[in-house]
């Protein structure tokens, strides 16, 4: 059974923006400022360039192949099944860890410490139930959460404008090429959710027209928001203050004399985390669906609910895994290999776009080449432990597929 094309341009943009304006926008400026000092804005520009290259590759692939699965489907069709599997496996494992991290982050902002793990688990269950009701219901809840986030970020920018001083842009940690690249990597991972629209390609109306536009609009909007918030942070508390802050956006409103708004910023961060989590549930569910259809995951996960027209079984299995992680696991080191997985995912997408036939390309061929190079450079800025963990997880997945393929070839159970 196929999914139902129910999403229009506005819905697709909302889901993309909700993915990019997650917990990262509330926290990323501290480590980015610690890495680059005043070069943080240069890092943001570099991250935006790499993201634009990746987004254009994703958009033109989605126009050619408007189906579920994103880079998994593109890599499998254009490059071959092993490339697709590398992208899909990296996405599933990395983003499942991100789901657990988002749930815990939301609970950290919204409830007292003793209740955070149970609250995070409850949030996962509720959002999976929302996703099970249909993609239009997912888009509606994502719109409500995004509205809360945008209002809170507007409050932060207003506070910064009322108290900021351009002179505070000086000082802070020294700027270096390595530091700027590290900040670019951090910022890229914070708003690298634009491909979530492509994973829902089977549910978008007029996908060849809507998906490219939605990806470009969502990415452009997210970059503008990050730029406005970054300027508010740097001109209000300065690079040194941002680098030393545990909650830079809360510190901005506090430094502006708007201390009443500090709890409001916490609510915004919680809503952003929940919005990103909801988009991840939808994206992972569709990628699981595509992989199950092709036999790269158990085929039972390919079942589509006949009433809601969503991969409910895949989403529920994801919810069970994430709840288990939330209740039992320390996720401190999980984001490192999640970042590695994101880069692998986009690397495959860019390679697939580079291999497209000339009549299928909407942008020059050098853009996916730039995306490949950007992913490689940003990977070099990751901590070595993250690279090792990410490569190990990818290798385990590839070896698992090799075993399955050989068993199938020999006529055994797979």
C-alpha atoms as one frame of an Amber mdcrd trajectory, in Angstrom:
protein
   0.000   0.000   0.000   1.238   3.467  -0.912   1.180   6.503   1.365  -1.279
   9.304   0.626  -0.206  12.606  -0.944  -1.698  15.035   1.576   1.014  17.637
   2.233   1.088  21.006   0.504   3.898  23.558   0.334   3.104  25.170   3.696
   3.003  21.818   5.480   6.305  20.744   3.961   7.995  24.032   4.903   6.695
  23.756   8.467   8.058  20.221   8.852  11.424  21.316   7.446  11.652  24.389
   9.689  10.550  22.388  12.712  13.402  19.970  12.036  15.992  22.758  11.804
  14.791  24.948  14.670  15.244  22.267  17.295  17.162  22.314  20.541  20.314
  23.238  18.617  19.335  26.872  18.118  19.066  27.269  21.902  22.419  25.649
  22.698  24.759  25.614  19.692  26.036  29.189  20.008  27.975  28.377  23.183
  30.240  25.682  21.695  30.384  27.539  18.362  31.603  30.709  20.103  34.083
  28.680  22.169  35.488  27.258  18.945  35.550  30.373  16.760  35.088  33.490
  18.893  34.033  36.337  16.639  34.494  33.996  13.666  31.223  32.322  14.638
  29.349  34.253  11.947  31.889  33.127   9.344  31.276  29.570  10.537  27.542
  30.133  10.095  28.128  31.344   6.533  30.230  28.264   5.728  27.624  25.977
   7.255  24.937  27.679   5.163  26.970  27.179   1.962  27.452  23.459   2.635
  23.799  23.132   3.622  22.742  24.895   0.408  24.800  22.484  -1.698  23.292
  19.520   0.143  19.788  20.973  -0.085  19.972  21.517  -3.845  21.200  17.949
  -4.328  18.369  16.626  -2.172  15.810  18.807  -3.941  16.676  17.729  -7.481
  16.822  14.064  -6.436  13.426  14.388  -4.757  11.995  15.891  -7.948  13.219
  12.849  -9.904  12.318  10.253  -7.223   9.360  11.536  -5.157   9.168   8.542
  -2.838   9.739   7.754   0.827  13.232   7.247   2.162  15.242  10.306   1.129
  18.928   9.582   0.477  18.361   5.857   1.032  16.043   5.739  -1.982  18.236
   8.088  -4.034  21.460   6.221  -3.306  19.864   2.853  -4.006  18.388   3.962
  -7.331  21.250   6.067  -8.695  24.376   4.533  -7.121  23.358   1.014  -6.139
  21.894  -0.858  -3.155  25.018  -0.751  -0.987  25.266   3.030  -1.220  21.601
   3.380  -0.391  21.941   1.051   2.557  24.933   3.020   3.899  22.835   6.193
   3.851  19.724   4.562   5.303  21.536   2.683   8.073  23.537   5.764   9.083
  20.352   7.817   9.189  18.371   5.266  11.197  21.001   4.619  13.863  22.184
   8.202  14.206  18.739   9.757  14.221  17.295   7.176  16.602  19.933   8.320
  19.085  18.968  11.904  18.272  15.322  11.094  19.042  16.277   9.959  22.535
  18.494  13.014  23.001  15.691  15.361  21.871  13.206  13.751  24.241  15.592
  14.088  27.177  16.446  17.675  26.211  12.756  18.625  26.156  12.233  17.031
  29.563  15.299  18.818  30.955  13.752  22.178  30.070  10.170  21.401  31.028
  10.112  19.232  34.183  12.145  18.831  37.419  15.120  16.445  37.397  13.552
  13.392  39.127  10.792  13.274  36.502  12.861  13.907  33.396  13.344  10.352
  32.126   9.673   9.343  32.644   8.550  12.616  31.062  10.869  12.065  28.082
   9.470   8.560  27.591   5.914   9.889  27.809   6.724  12.568  25.220   7.971
   9.907  22.799   4.769   7.870  23.245   2.531  10.900  22.706   4.357  12.057
  19.579   4.351   8.558  18.074   0.589   8.464  18.660   0.298  11.853  16.915
   2.331  10.559  13.974   0.136   7.449  13.819  -2.943   9.627  13.265  -1.734
  10.739   9.836   0.767  13.045   8.201  -1.637  16.011   8.210  -2.037  15.652
  11.986   1.765  15.555  12.254   2.012  18.774  10.244  -0.656  20.450  12.401
   1.134  19.683  15.688   4.465  20.643  14.105   2.933  24.014  13.144   1.805
  24.677  16.727   5.219  23.804  18.180   7.013  25.867  15.531   4.846  28.894
  16.318   5.872  28.697  19.987   9.544  28.438  18.991   9.391  31.394  16.596
   7.649  33.592  19.168  10.319  32.780  21.768  13.180  33.340  19.322  11.586
  36.654  18.324  11.582  37.563  22.016  15.305  36.751  22.266  16.148  38.809
  19.181  14.076  41.740  20.495  15.847  41.577  23.857  19.197  41.529  22.107
  18.252  44.501  19.914  17.223  46.512  22.979  20.483  45.921  24.854  23.073
  44.836  22.284  26.198  46.796  21.519  28.243  46.097  18.351  31.418  46.690
  20.348  30.828  43.437  22.204  31.600  41.562  19.001  35.288  41.886  19.882
  37.128  39.742  22.403  36.484  36.161  23.368  38.386  33.090  22.238  40.928
  33.571  19.429  39.726  32.927  15.898  41.496  30.292  13.801  40.745  28.408
  10.600  40.315  25.189  12.575  37.998  26.944  15.038  35.855  28.443  12.280
  35.534  25.032  10.620  34.584  23.454  13.932  31.917  26.098  14.500  30.651
  25.502  10.951  30.335  21.805  11.717  28.423  22.482  14.923  26.065  24.930
  13.216  25.551  22.621  10.240  24.430  19.784  12.483  22.132  22.138  14.381
  20.063  23.008  11.299  20.635  20.015   8.999  17.014  18.905   9.030  15.914
  20.190   5.636  16.055  16.687   4.122  13.157  15.676   6.362  10.882  17.016
   3.625  12.462  14.625   1.122  11.919  11.582   3.358   8.185  12.379   3.137
   8.342  12.600  -0.661   5.594  10.020  -1.146   3.127  12.187   0.810   3.708
  15.577  -0.841   1.320  16.846  -3.506   2.970  17.855  -6.805   6.327  16.640
  -5.434   8.473  17.694  -8.403   7.425  21.299  -7.790   6.686  21.414  -4.061
   9.634  19.509  -2.547  12.435  21.640  -4.080  10.606  24.836  -3.143   9.886
  23.628   0.382  13.508  22.626   0.985  14.828  25.972  -0.266  12.282  28.013
   1.700  12.816  26.062   4.920  16.600  26.281   4.664  16.528  29.995   3.813
  14.209  30.720   6.726  16.337  28.716   9.146  19.561  30.452   8.106  17.960
  33.867   8.618  16.719  32.845  12.073  20.144  31.513  13.079  21.789  34.704
  11.815  19.411  36.945  13.770  19.796  34.901  16.960  23.580  34.683  16.532
  23.853  38.462  16.214  21.691  38.901  19.321  23.967  36.557  21.277  27.240
  38.152  20.125  26.134  41.770  20.573  24.495  41.207  23.964  26.766  38.841
  25.898  29.721  38.806  23.512  31.798  35.866  22.252  33.408  35.292  25.669
  30.054  35.317  27.453  28.536  32.986  24.868  31.461  30.564  25.096  31.092
  30.346  28.873  27.291  30.067  28.890  25.259  26.934  29.521  22.114  28.669
  28.151  23.186  31.525  25.857  19.687  32.563  24.787  18.472  32.723  28.382
  21.545  34.805  29.197  20.689  37.221  26.375  17.259  38.042  27.779  18.684
  38.216  31.307  21.475  40.584  30.238  18.875  42.785  28.541  17.033  43.159
  31.837  14.212  40.864  30.748  14.725  38.320  33.517  10.996  37.494  33.459
  11.599  35.955  30.004  14.210  33.413  31.154  11.574  30.708  31.906   9.885
  31.522  28.597  13.119  30.718  26.777  13.108  27.340  28.540   9.596  26.660
  27.287  10.718  27.578  23.759  13.664  25.193  23.982  11.352  22.415  25.153
   8.930  23.077  22.290  11.801  23.140  19.794  13.048  19.777  21.035   9.573
  18.271  20.753   9.113  19.687  17.246  12.415  18.217  16.092  11.496  14.895
  17.717   8.144  14.782  15.912   9.816  15.451  12.551  12.383  12.745  13.297
   9.666  10.193  14.093   8.064  10.921  10.723  11.376  10.861   8.842  12.711
   7.670  10.435   9.356   5.959   9.928   9.431   6.683   6.192  13.069   5.654
   5.816  12.301   2.398   7.661   9.329   1.878   5.340  11.509   2.306   2.247
  14.215  -0.018   3.594  11.657  -2.665   4.559  10.060  -2.546   1.103  13.477
  -3.296  -0.412  14.247  -6.032   2.110  16.979  -4.098   3.946  14.857  -4.222
   7.115  12.251  -6.811   8.171   9.447  -6.619   5.628   6.828  -6.365   8.344
   7.927  -2.758   8.862   6.639  -1.943   5.372   3.018  -2.216   6.507   1.020
   0.966   5.916  -1.980   1.639   8.157  -5.033   1.482   5.861  -6.923   4.231
   7.686  -4.220   6.794   8.505  -1.967   5.946   5.522   1.226   6.069   7.610
   3.927   3.464   8.406   2.466   2.994  11.877   4.265  -0.278  12.639   7.680
   1.233  11.832   6.884   4.292  13.930   5.778   2.181  16.895   8.913   0.040
  16.767  10.957   3.246  16.679   9.022   4.574  19.665   9.727   1.391  21.628
  13.456   1.603  20.881  13.638   5.300  21.781  11.709   4.820  25.044  14.139
   2.044  25.975  17.115   4.314  25.246  15.583   7.178  27.206  14.958   5.041
  30.289  18.184   3.035  30.321  21.035   4.740  28.468  23.478   7.590  29.019
  23.379   9.417  25.686  26.262  11.816  26.361  28.396  10.392  23.558  25.607
   9.518  21.151  25.498  12.815  19.282  29.029  12.311  17.959  28.221   9.274
  15.842  24.848  10.815  15.023  26.760  13.684  13.407  28.915  11.187  11.515
  25.730   9.501  10.319  24.290  12.794   9.077  27.437  13.449   7.049  27.356
   9.948   5.554  23.702  10.440   4.626  24.332  13.731   2.823  27.526  12.448
   1.233  25.521   9.707  -0.490  22.846  12.224  -1.528  25.467  14.510  -3.092
  27.152  11.620  -4.911  23.780  10.534  -6.270  23.016  14.075  -7.460  26.436
  14.274  -9.118  25.620  11.063 -11.033  22.227  12.259 -12.276  21.704  12.594
 -16.008  21.994  16.158 -17.384  18.266  16.428 -18.131  17.471  15.618 -14.476
  19.735  18.294 -12.984  18.306  21.635 -11.905  21.610  23.078 -10.675  25.229
  22.969 -11.927  27.176  19.786 -11.292  29.749  21.593  -9.170  27.163  22.089
  -6.404  26.931  18.395  -5.415  30.725  18.221  -5.740  30.902  21.103  -3.269
  28.496  19.199  -1.028  30.724  16.115  -1.074  33.786  18.218  -0.231  31.908
  20.094   2.488  30.742  16.884   4.150  34.304  15.532   4.091  35.788  18.718
   5.569  33.162  18.938   8.302  33.777  15.275   9.152  37.407  16.171   9.846
  36.253  18.662  12.485  34.481  15.956  14.489  36.241  14.591  17.571  38.219
  11.429  16.728  36.033   9.398  19.096  32.940  10.423  17.101  34.560   9.387
  13.820  35.613   6.014  15.255  32.174   5.364  16.767  30.371   6.419  13.598
  32.611   4.319  11.355  32.162   1.321  13.673  28.351   1.620  13.597  28.413
   1.926   9.785  30.696  -1.118   9.492  28.428  -3.213  11.737  25.457  -2.339
   9.534  27.298  -3.164   6.303  28.528  -6.490   7.695  24.985  -7.317   8.805
  23.681  -6.660   5.305  26.470  -8.776   3.823  25.406 -11.723   5.982  21.765
 -11.307   4.942  22.613 -11.003   1.236  24.763 -14.135   1.321  22.076 -16.124
   3.117  19.518 -15.075   0.541  21.876 -16.021  -2.282  22.368 -19.436  -0.701
  18.627 -19.886  -0.319  18.703 -19.773   3.503  16.568 -17.698   5.880  17.272
 -13.950   5.784
